[in-house]
């Protein structure tokens, strides 16, 4: 089999066979295929696209390019949850304890963030002492005993996807439906859960900028999961404004804890309960997702979910006192405020602009080698539809460098639009696919 022939075939609109896709994925992962040929094929795929059979084959090839996790030693139906990314998205820290408190075994492997803020692993590492690495036997044992464990994804899971994604990132081939879907689903399938809930974002702060594109991606990923024998549901949600008020690692941990105390922002509470409800349904603890959502609400307001988070923190070496004492979390050396230049209603808060501003504070990474400032980030004092007086604080930005904060404030200024008419509050949950 010849790589040049495969490139030409796809360039000219041909359909690649399972064997040709496997040849490319294996060869590139092992270093036998050079970057320039891999980049040429990715660009051909970007323009000529892949059909469903090709997409399924690519997902499988990447899924089996490294280790796959065997969770059969964990009792019950294991349900995983994944978000396609966003600004202020800390739902894993909330819906995982909610679902676990309702009897769903949560054996979650999460990644580090590349972009606006850290990922779930970075956020958890803001908790003093929290260990995001567990030996496989200890991981399984903790889930069976405590009902929940959250660790970092190992380098041996889908190594081909890591290498291909890094090349896509620098060759302008990220925004392709099949490449996005296969990247996400290869990792989720390799992680070994029995069912998968996907939070597919749409809007200015998301990969998919409109609802139709997000629904197309969600439907494709549900089909990939179904073809692999995994019940998969996609919840399409709005990401035109940041989720909740906190953007940043330590700040988001605080907001997640507050949400589990029943004091969270309306949007993050609504979405976390919805996602947890679907997880509880897929885990066969509820007859419908609506019943699952009611169970999640009971776990929230009874304190059971907060207790489950405390158990998670304690079992993985963290200091559970952070639940009551936020001063134990990393705190920033400096802060700056962004104020309203005029009075009026907040008509929009551009999620992407806030995301870029948070990256400027040090809360996110521009490359995977970058370190993250766990104390940095942005706290939004308002949401779309709120009224602001002239000079009122719209956001407070935190970080370890005054220079970075000044640049972040300039970026954050672009996010807020103030008008005279009160806008409709945007609908958060757009569609649920696969139920």
N, C-alpha and C positions, 0 to 999 in steps of 0.2 A: 504494500500500500504506500502511496506517495503523497506527501503533504501538499505539494504543489498542485496535484490533480484535485485534491479535496477543495483547495482554495478556489481554483478555477470553476469547479462544479457549482459551488455556492455563489460565486460571483455572477455566474450566468443564470442564477435562479433555480438551480437543481436542488433536489431533495437529498440530503445526506442520509446514509444508512446508519443503523445502530453501530455497525462495525467501524465505519469511518469516524463517527463521533467518538467512540471509545478509543480509537487509535490516536486521535488528536488530544483528548483529555489525558490519557495515560502518558503519551509522549511528552506533552508539555510539562506535566507534573514532575516527570522524571528528568527533565532537562535535555531530552533528545531533540525537541523541537525548539528552535530559537524564537526569541521574542518577536522578531520582524515577521515571521510566518504566522505566529499566533495572532499578532495584531492585524495582519491582512485578513485572516479568516474571521476574526471578530467584526471587522469593518464590513466584510461581505455579509455576515449575518445581520448586522445592524441595518443595512439597506435592503437586503432581500428577505429578511425575516425567516422564522422557522415555523413549521406547522406543529400541531400538537404532538404528533409522534416523534418528531425531532426533539421537541422540548422535553418530553418524557425521557428520551434516551440520554439527553445531556444531563438532566437531573440525576438519573441513575448512575451515569458514569462518574459524576462528581461525588455523589453519595458514597460510592464504594471505592473512592480513590484513597481512602485512609481507613481509620478505625470506625466501626459502628458500635453504638452502645447497646448492651443487652440489659434491659430493665425487667426481665422476666422474674427476677428474684424479689421484685417489689409487689406486694399484694394490691389488688384492685386495678382499676382502669386508670392508667397514667395519662394526664392531659397537659399538653404544653401550650404556651401562649407566646405569640411573637407580634411585635409591632414593626411596621415598615419604617418607623423613625419619625421624629417630629421635634417640636420645641416644647420643653416642659413636660415631656411624657414620662411620668414615673409610675405608670399603672401596674407594672410587675410587682413593685413593692407593696401594692395595695391588694390587687386581685389575687395574687398567689396566696397570701394569708387568708383572704376571704374564702377561696375555694378549699384550701387545706382545712379550715375550721369546719367546713361542711363535709369532710370525709374524702376529698379528692387528694390522692397522693401526688405531691408536687416534687418532681425530680428534674429540676430546671438547670440547664447550662446556658449561661448568658455571655455576651461578648462585651468588649470594651468599646466605648464610643469613638467614632471617627467623624468629626464634624462639630456641631454646635455645642454639645456638652458631652460628658462622659456617658458610658453605657451603664447598665444595671450593676455590673461588677464594680465600676468606678464609684458609683453611689454607695454601694455597700461598704467599700473600703474607706469611706468617710467615717464609718462607725469605728471607734477605737478598738483595735484587736481583732476585728472581723476577718476570718480566713476564707478566701474564695477558692482555695484549693483543698480538695479532700481525696484520699485514696479511694479507688472504686468500691472496695468492700465497705469502707466507712460511709461513703455516699449512700449506698443501698441500705445500710443498717440504719442511718439517720432517718431516711424517708420512712422505713418500716416502723420505726419507734416514735418519731416526732411528726411524721406526716408531711414534712417539707425540708428540702435542702436546695440551696441555690449556689452554684459554683461557676467558675470561669470555664469557658470552652477550651479544651486542650488543642495543642497545635496539630494533633494527629487526626482530628475530625475534619473531613473534606479539605485536605491540603490543596487539591487541584482548584477548588473554588477560591481559596485565598490567593493563589498565584494568578488565576484568571481575573479575579476582581481587581487586584492591584494593577494589572495591565489595562483593564477597561478604564480604570480611574484616570490614567494618563494618556489614553488614546481616543477620548471622546466617544466611547461606546457603552456608557453606563445605561443610558435611557432607552433600553430595548426590552420589550415585554418578556420575551422568552429568556433573555439573559438575567433579568431581575428575578423572574419567577423561579428559574432553576437554581439560582444562587441561594435564595431564601429557603426553598423547599429541600434542597440537598442537605442543608444543615439540620433542618427540622426532622427529616426522615432518619438521618444518621444518629440523631440524639435519642431515638428509641421509644418515644412516647406512643401511646395507642391512639390518641386523638389530638387534634391541633386546632387552636383558635387563633385566627389572624386578625390583627387590627390594622386595616389598610387605610392609610391616611390620604386625604386629598386636600389640595389648597396650596397657598403660597409657601408654606413651610414643609412641603412634602415632595417626594419623587414625582407623584402623579398630581398634576396641578388642577385637574378637573374630575368631577365625580364619575363621568363615563369611563375615563381611563382607569380610575381606581377600581371600578366595578369589573372592567375587563381583566385587570391583573388579579383581583380577588377570585373571579370565576375560574381563571386558568390555574391558580394555585389550589383551589378546591378540587379541580379535576386531577391535578397531579397527585394530591394526597389520596383521593379516592382510588386512583389507578394503583397506588402503592398499598391499598388495603387499610388506609387510615381515614377515619371520619374527620373531615376538615370543614370548618365554618369560617367565613370571612365577614367581619364587621367593618363596613366602610364608614369612616368618621372624618369630621371636619378638622383641618389644620390650617385654617386661614388666620387664626389668632393662636397664641400659645395656649397650651392646656394648663389650667390652674393659674396660679400667680407666680410660682417659683420656677426659675430656670437656672440650673447649676446643681452641682452634686450634693454638697451639704445642705443647701437650701431645699432641694427636692426631697431629701430624707426627712427633714422637718415637716414639710407639707404632707408627705405620705403618712407620717405618724399622726399628724393632726387629723387627717382624713379618717384614719382608723379609730380615732377618738370621737368621730362624729362631727368634727369641726371643719371639714375640708370644703374647698370651693365647690359650687354646685356642679360644674362641668366634670371635674375629675372624679367626684363622687358618683355622678350618673354613669360615666363611662366604665369605671371600675366595677360597679354593680352589674352593669350589662355584660361585660366580659366574664366576670365571675359566674353569672347566671348561666351563660352558655357553657362554660367549663363544667359546672355542676351537672348540667343536663347531659353533656357528652360523657361524663364520668358515671352516668346511670344512677345518680343520687336524686334526680328529679325527673318527673315525667315530661316536663316541658321546660324550655328556657325561662319562661315567665315564672314558673314555680322555683326554678333555680335562683332567679333573681330575688324572689321573696326570701329564700333561705339565706342568700348572701346578706340581705338587709338585716335579718335577725342576727347573723354572725357579727355584723358591724355594730349594731346598736346594743347588743348584749355584752360587747367587749371580748367575745371569743376570738375574733380575728386579730385584735391587738395582742391578745395573749399568745396567739400563734406566732406573730412577728417577734415577740419577746423570746419565745422558745427558739426560733430560728437564730436570732442574734446570740443567745446564750450557747447553743449547741455548736456554733461555729466560731467560738472564742471571742465574740464581741462583748462589749460592756452594755448590759441591758439597761443600765441607769440612764442611757441617752433618751429613753422613752419619756422620762420626766425632766431631764436636765439637758437642754439643748446646748448649754455652754460647753459640754464635753465634746461636741463636734468641732471640726476645724472652723475658725472664724477669720474673717479677712482683716487685713491691717488698715485698709482704706475703704471709704465709700464715697459715692457722689450721687447727687440727686438730679433727676430730669424733671423740670416743671412745665406746666401747661403755658404756652405763649398767649393763649386767649381763653375765654370762657366758652363753654358749649358742651355738646355731647361727643363722646368718643365714638366715631363712626366706623373706624377700623384700626386694628393693631396688626401690622404686617408681621406674620410669624417668622418669615425668612430674615427680615431686618433685625428682629430681636435675637434670632439665632446667631447671626453674624456678630452682633454686638456682644453676645455672651461669649463667643469665641475670642473676641478681642480682650475680654476681661481675664482670659486664661482658663475658662471653664471647659473649653473643648480642645480638640486636636486638629491640626491641619495635616499632619502625617502620623502614621501609626507609631513612630518613634517618639513623638512629643509626649511630655509629661503633662498632667492635668493639675491645675490648682483647685483642690477640692473645696476650698472656701469661696472661690470666685463665683460670680453669677449675677443674676438680675432678679429683683423682686418687683413685680408689677402691682401697683396699687389700684388698678382699675381694669375693667373688661369692656368689650364693645357694648354700647348702650348706656354706660354710666355717664353721669354728668360731672364735669370738672369746672372748677373756678379758675380764673386767671391766676397763675402762680402756684396752683395746687401741685403737689408732688405726684407725678404719673408713674415714676419708677425710681428705685434705688439700685445702684450698681455697686458691686463689691469686688475687690481684688487686692493684689499685693503690690501693684505698681500704679502710681498716679498717672503716669504716661499712658499706660494701657487703658485705664479707666476713662481718661479724657477722650481717647479715640473711640472707645465703646459708647460714650454718651453721644458723640456726633452721629454714630451709626444708629443708635436707638431713637434719636430725634426723627429719623426718616420713617419710623414705624407707625407713629401716631398721626391720625387724621381727626381733626375736630370740626364738627359742623353744627349748624343751628337746629337741625331737625333730629329728633331721637330715632335711631335706626331700629329695625327689627333685630332681635338677638338671633344670631345664626343657629341653625339646627345642627346639633352635635352629631347625632347618629343618623347617617343617611340611608343605609341599607344593610340588611343581613342576608348573606348568600350561603347556601348550603344547608340550611336548617330543614 
